[in-house]
């Protein structure tokens, strides 16, 4: 808490923030304004709500403090930055950015808010280090809704990949030690997202759809077509990390892609394919970029790291 104390100008919100943080980390069965206030010895949740709604403190500065803390305690040379989104189900229409939209949390279209998050994962642990609230175009185009929800006029519409890239740039500019980025299909299919990472010479393993066009020496081809052509010796059974039931074993194949201007910097591109052992028709595809001497095992490790952010989401929603 000493690291965060300077972000609160007066002693009252500083003490309130400490009580709120202790409440989030406590073993309370349900954590909301009432239960956290009661744990702090308050008769009502008014003080906690005032801290979140009206107290004068800089949430972005606290975010930076968190990132620096994670860098000090969890960083290593194998660190991976992970971009993903999660939904927050809502019943009303007043919360900023809420509308009927697809929520991966629910697995269907629901009335919800969507947040885009950045996590850092290494051999020492994993943690969420940044966040952006996704604001749909219809919210950006409605001055009345923006004013009622307190959304500044300067806020412009950004796609989720653009928000993810903004968070990645913040982390990389701050010097967080990460040579790899991974994300799901929503980000992997975005050529601007991939190109921006290549300009920074940051490696990536990004999921793509089966119909993703992949450059080859004979022109472009779908990812699933290339997978079907992979000879039997190309497949290797490898673990992409340990799960709750032990090593997560799959069959993997890697195809080197033609140079598209990356070789001059000592980088290369690959298509990584994952195949289920129990159901060979179940495949996943990844566009990869990294140093030319990157091994197949390194690409597989980065691909498996993406699950770390799901564990972060589960911990955050269930425990804090």
Buried (B, 14 or more C-beta within 10 A) or exposed (E): EEEBEEBBEEEEBBBBBBBBBEBEEBEBEEBEBEBBBBBBEBEEBEBBEEBBEEBEBEEEEBBBBBBBBBBEEBBEEBBBBBBBBBBBEBEEEEBBBBBEBBBBBEEEEBBBBBBBBBBBBBEEEBBBBBBBBBBBEEBBEBEEBBEEBEBEEEEEEBBBBBBBBBBBEBBBEEEBBBBBBBBBBBBBBBEEBBEBBBEEBBBBBBBBEEEBEBBBEEEEBBBBEBBEEBEEEBBEEBBBBEEEEEEBEBBBBBBEBEEEEBEEEEBBBBBBBBBEEEEEEEBBBBBBBBEEEBEBBBBBBBBBBBBBBBBBBEEBEEEE
